[in-house]
């Protein structure tokens, strides 16, 4: 009569031992992972180097940098943000020291964010500005207090440009010499032949633009 009781005790002991092994294993796995020092990819893995991101249409732009850990042959992507999505515009592979380089000639004028992708690591680099030349003038004095076509009132501190076709609120990047300014379309105009943009007085001052002439535009 004692044998069934012994068997029952043995089964209980075996079940308890199995449960202990499961718990011990579940604890040991994360501890082993933590102790292994497995690398977690992040933006800090990509170190930007020298980049040339402000160029005239058709001129060469460059992006360089390093990826860590430094492993030769790693696949690196250069991506541009457009229409609320990222698209790949160039490919590169790393050297033995983890260095990469992109050299390309963008043809279409415009301004867009860039990023580098290496495996699961992603890092934004800033904006690629591809410029064209545009004839511009400026306006302001004598018109302060008047309504802007895109909403609001023109003041001496209003930053923006007037244009006849670009949607109100759209961004335009302007460059003159070493000065770069990104502003919105706030008004309609100019209404003088041969001119594409009218700069507000505050925009003109920040670009050190004197009067009628040309500036570089990425729109």
C-alpha positions as CSV (number, residue, x, y, z in Angstrom):
1,X,0.0,0.0,0.0
2,X,3.0,2.3,0.4
3,X,4.2,2.0,-3.2
4,X,1.6,4.3,-4.8
5,X,2.4,6.9,-2.3
6,X,6.0,6.7,-3.2
7,X,5.2,7.0,-6.9
8,X,3.0,10.0,-6.2
9,X,5.8,11.7,-4.2
10,X,8.3,10.9,-7.0
11,X,6.0,12.4,-9.6
12,X,5.6,15.6,-7.5
13,X,9.3,15.9,-7.0
14,X,9.9,15.5,-10.8
15,X,7.3,18.1,-11.6
16,X,8.8,20.6,-9.1
17,X,12.3,19.9,-10.5
18,X,11.0,20.6,-14.0
19,X,9.4,23.9,-12.9
20,X,12.6,24.9,-11.2
21,X,14.6,24.2,-14.4
22,X,12.2,26.4,-16.5
23,X,12.5,29.3,-14.0
24,X,16.3,28.9,-13.8
25,X,16.5,28.8,-17.6
26,X,14.3,31.9,-18.0
27,X,16.5,33.8,-15.6
28,X,19.8,32.6,-17.1
29,X,19.0,33.5,-20.7
30,X,18.6,37.3,-20.2
31,X,21.6,37.2,-17.8
32,X,23.7,35.5,-20.5
33,X,22.5,38.1,-23.1
34,X,23.4,41.0,-20.8
35,X,26.8,39.5,-20.1
36,X,27.6,38.9,-23.7
37,X,27.6,42.6,-24.5
38,X,25.6,42.3,-27.7
39,X,25.8,45.5,-29.7
40,X,22.5,47.4,-30.2
41,X,22.5,49.6,-33.4
42,X,21.9,53.3,-32.9
43,X,22.4,56.6,-34.7
44,X,25.7,57.0,-32.8
45,X,27.2,54.1,-34.8
46,X,27.3,56.5,-37.8
47,X,29.8,59.3,-37.6
48,X,29.4,61.9,-40.4
49,X,32.5,63.2,-42.0
50,X,32.9,66.0,-44.6
51,X,29.8,66.6,-46.6
52,X,29.0,68.9,-49.5
53,X,25.2,69.3,-49.5
54,X,24.8,72.8,-51.0
55,X,25.4,72.6,-54.7
56,X,24.2,73.9,-58.0
57,X,22.1,71.6,-60.2
58,X,24.4,69.2,-62.0
59,X,27.4,69.8,-59.6
60,X,28.8,67.1,-57.5
61,X,27.6,66.5,-53.9
62,X,29.5,64.4,-51.4
63,X,28.7,62.6,-48.1
64,X,31.4,60.8,-46.1
65,X,31.7,59.2,-42.7
66,X,32.5,56.1,-40.6
67,X,30.4,53.2,-39.3
68,X,31.2,51.4,-36.1
69,X,32.0,48.6,-35.4
70,X,34.5,49.0,-38.2
71,X,33.9,46.1,-40.5
72,X,34.9,46.0,-44.2
73,X,32.2,45.5,-46.8
74,X,29.2,46.7,-44.8
75,X,26.4,47.9,-47.0
76,X,25.5,51.6,-46.5
77,X,22.6,53.5,-48.1
78,X,22.1,57.2,-48.7
79,X,18.4,58.1,-48.6
80,X,16.4,61.2,-49.4
81,X,13.1,62.3,-47.8
82,X,10.4,63.1,-50.3
83,X,6.6,62.8,-50.3
84,X,6.7,61.7,-46.6
85,X,8.8,58.7,-47.3
86,X,12.5,57.8,-47.6
87,X,14.0,56.6,-50.9
88,X,17.5,55.3,-51.6
89,X,19.5,57.5,-54.0
90,X,23.0,55.8,-53.7
91,X,24.8,52.8,-52.3
92,X,28.3,52.3,-50.8
93,X,30.4,49.7,-48.9
94,X,32.7,50.4,-45.9
95,X,36.4,50.1,-46.0
96,X,38.5,48.1,-43.5
97,X,38.3,51.1,-41.1
98,X,34.5,51.5,-41.5
99,X,34.7,54.5,-43.8
100,X,32.1,55.2,-46.5
101,X,31.8,57.8,-49.3
102,X,29.0,58.9,-51.6
103,X,29.6,61.1,-54.6
104,X,26.7,62.0,-56.9
105,X,25.4,64.8,-59.2
106,X,21.8,65.8,-58.4
107,X,20.1,67.3,-61.5
108,X,16.7,68.4,-60.2
109,X,16.7,71.6,-58.1
110,X,15.1,71.2,-54.7
111,X,15.6,70.8,-50.9
112,X,15.3,67.5,-49.0
113,X,16.5,65.8,-45.8
114,X,19.2,63.2,-46.1
115,X,20.1,60.2,-43.9
116,X,22.6,57.4,-43.9
117,X,21.4,53.8,-43.2
118,X,23.8,51.0,-42.1
119,X,22.0,47.8,-41.1
120,X,19.6,48.9,-38.3
121,X,21.5,52.2,-37.6
122,X,20.1,55.4,-39.1
123,X,21.4,58.9,-38.9
124,X,20.0,62.1,-40.4
125,X,22.6,64.5,-42.0
126,X,20.7,67.7,-42.7
127,X,19.3,68.9,-46.0
128,X,20.5,68.5,-49.5
129,X,20.0,71.8,-51.3
130,X,20.2,71.7,-55.1
131,X,20.1,75.3,-56.3
132,X,19.2,77.1,-59.5
133,X,19.5,80.8,-60.2
134,X,16.4,83.0,-60.0
135,X,15.8,86.7,-60.6
136,X,14.4,88.4,-57.5
137,X,13.5,91.8,-56.1
138,X,12.3,92.9,-52.7
139,X,9.4,94.9,-51.2
140,X,8.2,96.3,-47.9
141,X,8.4,100.0,-47.1
142,X,5.1,101.7,-47.9
143,X,3.3,98.4,-47.7
144,X,3.6,97.6,-44.0
145,X,0.3,96.9,-42.4
146,X,-1.3,95.5,-45.6
147,X,-2.7,92.0,-45.8
148,X,-0.6,89.2,-47.3
149,X,-2.2,87.0,-49.9
150,X,-1.4,83.9,-47.9
151,X,-2.7,85.3,-44.6
152,X,-1.4,87.6,-42.0
153,X,0.0,91.2,-42.2
154,X,3.2,92.4,-43.7
155,X,5.6,93.9,-41.1
156,X,9.2,95.0,-41.1
157,X,10.1,91.6,-39.4
158,X,8.1,89.3,-41.8
159,X,10.3,86.6,-43.2
160,X,9.2,85.1,-46.5
161,X,8.9,85.5,-50.3
162,X,6.2,86.4,-52.8
163,X,5.7,84.0,-55.7
164,X,2.9,83.7,-58.3
165,X,2.6,79.9,-58.6
166,X,4.1,78.1,-55.5
167,X,1.5,77.0,-52.9
168,X,1.1,79.3,-49.9
169,X,3.2,78.0,-47.0
170,X,5.6,76.0,-49.1
171,X,9.3,76.3,-48.2
172,X,12.0,77.9,-50.3
173,X,15.7,77.8,-49.5
174,X,17.6,80.9,-50.6
175,X,21.4,81.3,-50.8
176,X,23.6,84.3,-51.5
177,X,27.3,84.0,-50.9
178,X,27.8,82.1,-47.7
179,X,24.3,83.0,-46.3
180,X,21.5,80.5,-46.5
181,X,17.9,81.1,-45.4
182,X,14.9,78.8,-45.5
183,X,11.5,80.7,-45.6
184,X,7.9,80.2,-46.7
185,X,5.8,81.6,-49.5
186,X,3.7,84.3,-47.8
187,X,2.4,86.4,-50.6
188,X,1.7,86.7,-54.3
189,X,4.0,88.5,-56.8
190,X,6.2,89.9,-58.1
191,X,4.2,91.6,-60.9
192,X,7.2,92.9,-62.8
193,X,8.4,91.0,-65.8
194,X,11.4,88.8,-65.5
195,X,11.4,88.4,-61.8
196,X,10.4,85.2,-60.0
197,X,10.5,86.1,-56.3
198,X,9.9,89.2,-54.2
199,X,11.8,89.0,-50.9
200,X,10.4,90.7,-47.9
201,X,12.6,93.4,-46.3
202,X,13.5,91.2,-43.4
203,X,14.5,88.4,-45.8
204,X,16.6,90.8,-47.9
205,X,18.4,92.0,-44.8
206,X,19.3,88.5,-43.6
207,X,20.7,87.6,-47.1
208,X,22.5,91.0,-47.4
209,X,20.7,91.5,-50.8
210,X,20.8,95.0,-52.1
211,X,18.1,95.4,-54.7
212,X,17.2,93.7,-58.0
213,X,19.4,90.8,-59.0
214,X,19.7,87.0,-58.7
215,X,20.0,84.6,-55.8
216,X,20.3,80.8,-55.7
217,X,17.0,79.0,-55.0
218,X,16.1,75.5,-54.0
219,X,12.3,75.0,-54.0
